[in-house]
Amino acid sequence: MRSPTVIRHSLVALALSAAIVGAAPAGAASKPARDLVPAGASVLYFTSFATPADGGSANRGTVTVTNPTVIAEIRGLINSLPVSDTSHMFCPDDLMVPSYVSFATNGSTAPFAKVLFQLGGCPFARVYLHGIGVSPTLGGPTLGAVFSHIKRLVDAQE
């Protein structure tokens, strides 16, 4: 027969196991209630490096967008992305160059928000506000489709 101490320890271990199984995965974070990219931009800069597969040159450069409707739509697309959780994924190294979407109040000021899109390895988007990276990163299964939509919106402005 087990002693009361062993039984008590077993029950505590069982309760802890149940709590851990029901908890969020290690490294997972919940998305902040506020938008990661705040409103207020009247200029958007899209910096991308096209690959031959895209049919472009090695350096696409930066496209400037001033259409407020397009800027608001791109901001909404980025803010709609779920939190990225790559803690349980194998992320292969790759040589893919990231793309950036930057938001500025006008054409003569530095961007207040910049979003880095890394689509290789374990894809994610990282928001920087005034040069400081905001956690958590964004991603999810729709990241590639959202990036493609942003790229189409920017391409239509050229």
TISE-663081 format. One record per residue (C-alpha): x, y, z. Coordinates in nm, 4 decimals, m for minus. Example, Ala and Ser with C-alpha at 12.3 -4.5 7.8 and 13.67 -1.06 7.14 Angstrom:
<lumdrens>
+----------+----------+----------+
:     east :    north :       up :
+----------+----------+----------+
:   1.2300 :  m0.4500 :   0.7800 :
:   1.3670 :  m0.1060 :   0.7140 :
+----------+----------+----------+
</lumdrens>
This chain:
<lumdrens>
+----------+----------+----------+
:     east :    north :       up :
+----------+----------+----------+
:   0.0000 :   0.0000 :   0.0000 :
:   0.1234 :   0.3489 :  m0.0864 :
:   0.1816 :   0.6029 :   0.1832 :
:  m0.0373 :   0.9170 :   0.1963 :
:   0.2679 :   1.1253 :   0.0988 :
:   0.3259 :   0.9251 :  m0.2209 :
:  m0.0421 :   0.9480 :  m0.3120 :
:  m0.0434 :   1.3243 :  m0.2478 :
:   0.2693 :   1.3720 :  m0.4654 :
:   0.1115 :   1.1603 :  m0.7406 :
:  m0.2031 :   1.3742 :  m0.7370 :
:   0.0014 :   1.6947 :  m0.7508 :
:   0.2044 :   1.5586 :  m1.0453 :
:  m0.1164 :   1.4572 :  m1.2239 :
:  m0.2674 :   1.8032 :  m1.1724 :
:   0.0489 :   1.9721 :  m1.3005 :
:   0.0551 :   1.7457 :  m1.6058 :
:  m0.3054 :   1.8331 :  m1.6881 :
:  m0.2310 :   2.2047 :  m1.6530 :
:   0.0730 :   2.1785 :  m1.8794 :
:  m0.1133 :   1.9832 :  m2.1480 :
:  m0.3916 :   2.2428 :  m2.1519 :
:  m0.1548 :   2.5383 :  m2.1572 :
:  m0.0217 :   2.7210 :  m2.4627 :
:   0.2953 :   2.5775 :  m2.6134 :
:   0.6235 :   2.7000 :  m2.4735 :
:   0.7321 :   3.0118 :  m2.6555 :
:   0.3817 :   3.0874 :  m2.7810 :
:   0.2603 :   3.4354 :  m2.7063 :
:  m0.0758 :   3.5948 :  m2.7457 :
:  m0.1191 :   3.8839 :  m2.9844 :
:  m0.1481 :   4.2235 :  m2.8164 :
:  m0.4980 :   4.3702 :  m2.8114 :
:  m0.3787 :   4.6794 :  m2.9994 :
:  m0.2677 :   4.6942 :  m3.3611 :
:   0.1039 :   4.6314 :  m3.3971 :
:   0.1239 :   4.8826 :  m3.6845 :
:  m0.0486 :   5.1995 :  m3.5638 :
:  m0.2437 :   5.4399 :  m3.7840 :
:  m0.1002 :   5.7711 :  m3.8974 :
:   0.1002 :   5.6916 :  m4.2102 :
:   0.0595 :   5.8968 :  m4.5247 :
:   0.3553 :   5.7298 :  m4.6988 :
:   0.4403 :   5.3621 :  m4.7342 :
:   0.7700 :   5.2247 :  m4.8643 :
:   0.7864 :   4.8696 :  m5.0009 :
:   1.1397 :   4.7364 :  m5.0350 :
:   1.1781 :   4.4009 :  m5.2041 :
:   1.4477 :   4.2055 :  m5.3764 :
:   1.2935 :   4.0118 :  m5.6658 :
:   1.4340 :   3.6803 :  m5.7754 :
:   1.4599 :   3.5531 :  m6.1334 :
:   1.1641 :   3.3263 :  m6.0488 :
:   0.9596 :   3.6447 :  m5.9899 :
:   1.0593 :   3.7622 :  m6.3352 :
:   1.2388 :   4.0620 :  m6.1894 :
:   1.5891 :   4.1853 :  m6.1521 :
:   1.8003 :   4.0970 :  m5.8488 :
:   1.7264 :   4.4318 :  m5.6831 :
:   1.3750 :   4.5627 :  m5.7230 :
:   1.4412 :   4.8586 :  m5.4978 :
:   1.1870 :   5.0621 :  m5.3072 :
:   0.8389 :   5.1593 :  m5.4216 :
:   0.6699 :   5.4583 :  m5.2568 :
:   0.2922 :   5.4484 :  m5.2037 :
:   0.0946 :   5.7592 :  m5.1061 :
:  m0.2611 :   5.6372 :  m5.1732 :
:  m0.4281 :   5.6489 :  m4.8266 :
:  m0.6724 :   5.3696 :  m4.9135 :
:  m0.3921 :   5.1330 :  m5.0158 :
:  m0.1842 :   5.2260 :  m4.7101 :
:  m0.4806 :   5.1555 :  m4.4798 :
:  m0.5508 :   4.8225 :  m4.6520 :
:  m0.1876 :   4.7086 :  m4.6219 :
:  m0.1783 :   4.8162 :  m4.2559 :
:  m0.4982 :   4.6167 :  m4.1937 :
:  m0.3558 :   4.3089 :  m4.3673 :
:  m0.0444 :   4.3165 :  m4.1500 :
:  m0.2427 :   4.3721 :  m3.8307 :
:  m0.4711 :   4.0805 :  m3.9191 :
:  m0.1851 :   3.8298 :  m3.9153 :
:  m0.1896 :   3.5840 :  m3.6257 :
:   0.1017 :   3.5306 :  m3.3905 :
:   0.3784 :   3.3126 :  m3.5310 :
:   0.4703 :   3.0027 :  m3.3301 :
:   0.7801 :   2.8352 :  m3.4659 :
:   0.8849 :   2.6870 :  m3.1309 :
:   0.7983 :   2.3313 :  m3.2417 :
:   0.9073 :   2.3578 :  m3.6033 :
:   1.2276 :   2.2677 :  m3.7783 :
:   1.3384 :   2.5870 :  m3.9527 :
:   1.5926 :   2.5244 :  m4.2287 :
:   1.8470 :   2.7924 :  m4.3052 :
:   1.7961 :   2.9647 :  m4.6354 :
:   1.9431 :   3.2515 :  m4.8301 :
:   1.6174 :   3.4353 :  m4.8924 :
:   1.6489 :   3.8117 :  m4.8584 :
:   1.3662 :   3.9684 :  m4.6556 :
:   1.1247 :   4.2303 :  m4.7830 :
:   1.0189 :   4.5384 :  m4.5876 :
:   0.7075 :   4.7520 :  m4.5586 :
:   0.7726 :   5.0857 :  m4.3854 :
:   0.5173 :   5.3439 :  m4.2703 :
:   0.5959 :   5.7168 :  m4.2341 :
:   0.3880 :   6.0219 :  m4.1493 :
:   0.5247 :   6.2035 :  m4.4558 :
:   0.7949 :   6.1752 :  m4.7188 :
:   1.0507 :   6.3783 :  m4.5245 :
:   1.0374 :   6.1861 :  m4.1946 :
:   1.1855 :   5.8533 :  m4.0963 :
:   0.9394 :   5.5632 :  m4.0860 :
:   0.7767 :   5.5098 :  m3.7465 :
:   0.6943 :   5.1464 :  m3.8245 :
:   0.8757 :   4.8881 :  m4.0331 :
:   0.7658 :   4.5314 :  m4.1001 :
:   1.0220 :   4.2720 :  m4.2021 :
:   0.8805 :   3.9788 :  m4.4014 :
:   1.0996 :   3.6671 :  m4.3991 :
:   0.9283 :   3.4091 :  m4.6177 :
:   1.1972 :   3.1389 :  m4.6202 :
:   1.2797 :   2.8816 :  m4.3539 :
:   1.0051 :   2.9290 :  m4.0970 :
:   0.8221 :   3.2324 :  m4.2385 :
:   0.7393 :   3.5237 :  m4.0113 :
:   0.6768 :   3.8975 :  m4.0077 :
:   0.8427 :   4.1166 :  m3.7444 :
:   0.7148 :   4.4635 :  m3.6615 :
:   0.9604 :   4.7349 :  m3.5549 :
:   0.8277 :   5.0538 :  m3.3954 :
:   1.0781 :   5.3395 :  m3.3915 :
:   1.3548 :   5.0836 :  m3.4535 :
:   1.2615 :   4.8463 :  m3.1691 :
:   1.1335 :   4.4977 :  m3.2514 :
:   0.7880 :   4.4211 :  m3.1141 :
:   0.7154 :   4.0736 :  m2.9827 :
:   0.5585 :   3.8418 :  m3.0715 :
:   0.6369 :   3.7926 :  m3.4381 :
:   0.3458 :   3.7416 :  m3.6776 :
:   0.2904 :   3.4613 :  m3.9236 :
:   0.0494 :   3.1747 :  m3.9512 :
:  m0.0643 :   2.9757 :  m4.2531 :
:  m0.1848 :   3.2850 :  m4.4428 :
:   0.1447 :   3.4803 :  m4.4246 :
:   0.2467 :   3.4007 :  m4.7838 :
:  m0.0965 :   3.4910 :  m4.9197 :
:  m0.1037 :   3.8173 :  m4.7213 :
:   0.2433 :   3.9091 :  m4.8496 :
:   0.1371 :   3.8315 :  m5.2086 :
:  m0.1718 :   4.0514 :  m5.1653 :
:   0.0441 :   4.3370 :  m5.0304 :
:   0.2827 :   4.2945 :  m5.3251 :
:  m0.0087 :   4.3109 :  m5.5742 :
:  m0.1436 :   4.6272 :  m5.4080 :
:   0.2000 :   4.7899 :  m5.4275 :
:   0.2574 :   4.6755 :  m5.7864 :
:  m0.0714 :   4.8411 :  m5.8886 :
:   0.0640 :   5.1750 :  m5.7562 :
:   0.3758 :   5.1746 :  m5.9763 :
+----------+----------+----------+
</lumdrens>
